[in-house]
Amino acid sequence: MGTNDGLCRYQNGRFTVFTTRDGLAHNAVYSIYEDAQGALWFGTQRGLSRYRGGKFTAYTPHNGPLQNVIFQILEDDRQNLWMSSNRGIFSLAKRAVEDFDLGRIQTLPCVAYGLADGMKSTQCEGGTQSAGCRSKDGRLWFPTVNGLVVIDPKAITRNLRPPPVLIEQVCAGNQSFDPLLPAKLPPSADELRFYFTALSLAAPEKVRFQYKLEGLDDQWVDAETRRTAVYNQLPPGNYEFRVRACNNDGVWNESGAAFAFSLAPQFYRTTWFYCFGAAIILIAAWGFHHRRMKLAHDKFSLVLAERSRIARELHDTLAQGFAGIGFQLEAVAARLTEAPAQAQQHLKVALQMVRHSLAEARRSVMNLRSASLDKGDLGNALVETARQMIADKPVDVQLKIRAPTRPLPPKIENNLLRIGQEAITNSLKYARAEKICIELDYQERGVAMRIQDDGQGFDLPQLTAANGAHFGLLGMHERARQMGARFNVRSQPGQGTEVLVEVPVGPNHSHTDYDQA
């Protein structure tokens, strides 16, 4: 029994209700038909259902042109099912259903009948039994809103000729393409329109179409009687548009018609653009990394340079000061018992040198001008350094100044003082010189400082190879390099040492110019 809420079965004194959960096409069942093979066919509000072997199978409009509401199901002598609906009458061969179930065909080849076949209305009557019957002569009777429709299946000749299919026109925007030739569409083809048709003189209004865009669609799209297909915003690639059609009796032209085309990508979707973009990203990343590494290297170089400067300044101030203090203390020790007054004087000088060395160390760390230069010029500062370190040793210190003195840039004057102090300290501490000559030559384009002693001297190549380079010599070289000066040391064992520094300084160079630079 068919109801609006499912299919009821009465068996062995009990009712069982079957619904869509059991496989029905719809819960509203309008007709029931049992064929000669024992299969039960059900017309529902949404397609056709079959019960066979304890299993329900639903056939809906998604499987073919089955109408929404099926009022009655009849069968002719050729094993064709005839069904009335609210949109006409159509037939379906049971053999085609078997092929569909086995996967041999993808759609059910139903044949629809309507106004073109002589019906005065496609709206059939139904919802109550019986909504149609078969007479003894094999004719089928169906009620409609405009009277009875009588169908004689034996008098109907089936059209076995598949309709030829033709793609008439292909349009991409405002541009048309020949459908008989492969085409390359521009990237601006946002909307594609395909116009197609099929020739069938028997019932052209019953020709149905299906199309598929190979490369995009996985299944055929049922267009029914519509003869246009539209695609929007296709991704770039190669495609083939295929269309097929069936005649009024459901005979399909499987080969159909086809149109092959390729859609060029936008420039920003091309491989070269992706490669270019990737290259830009890689270059930017490398540049960012290189810049970070350069900043880190520059920062490290600044820190290392500052550490080297501080080490050099401390060496040139504290080490030289301690050397002079050592000389003074040696004098104190030598005269402490014989000449206490002179020892006390040397001790006072040593204390002054301690204070001076500490002050010089602080000023050097802060990169300030030496206090010795605040009290006088470069020559007097060098002589004062030698005097403090000599104590009471018999050392002859001579100062020679060629050409009139003139102010030097503070940086140059301070570096020359430190180089001279290091040279004088080495002469007194290591060379044990008895005579030191300090010569300053104020030239037109620079200044030259030469410090000579008559001390023990040394083998410069051997000293460099053994120690990598004496720290004092390295400091003098570094200071000369900062000034852009030419630095030279000449010495041989037993023949004294000469230190020469030549600094290029313009005649108009002043303190103000140097500080601003």
FENWOVEN-V294725 format. One record per run of one state. SS is the DSSP state (H for helix, E for strand, - for the rest). FROM is the first residue (numbers start at 1). LEN is the number of residues. If there is no record, write none. Layout:
ss->{SS	SS}
from->{FROM	FROM}
len->{LEN	LEN}
This chain:
ss->{-	E	-	E	-	E	-	H	-	E	-	E	-	E	-	E	-	H	E	-	E	-	E	-	E	H	-	E	-	E	-	H	-	E	-	E	-	E	-	E	-	H	-	E	-	E	-	E	-	E	-	H	-	E	-	E	-	E	-	E	-	E	-	H	-	H	-	H	-	H	-	H	-	E	-	H	-	E	-	E	-	H	-	H	-	E	-	E	-	H	-}
from->{1	2	4	6	12	14	19	20	23	29	35	40	45	47	53	55	60	61	64	65	70	76	80	86	88	94	102	108	109	111	114	115	118	124	125	133	135	140	145	147	152	153	156	164	173	175	178	183	186	191	200	204	207	208	215	221	225	228	233	237	247	252	264	267	270	271	336	340	366	371	375	378	391	396	403	410	430	435	444	446	454	460	468	471	484	486	492	497	505	511	517}
len->{1	2	2	6	2	5	1	3	6	6	5	5	2	6	2	5	1	3	1	5	6	4	6	2	6	8	6	1	2	3	1	3	6	1	8	2	5	5	2	5	1	3	8	9	2	3	5	3	5	9	4	3	1	7	6	4	3	5	4	10	5	12	3	3	1	65	4	26	5	4	3	13	5	7	7	20	5	9	2	8	6	8	3	13	2	6	5	8	6	6	1}
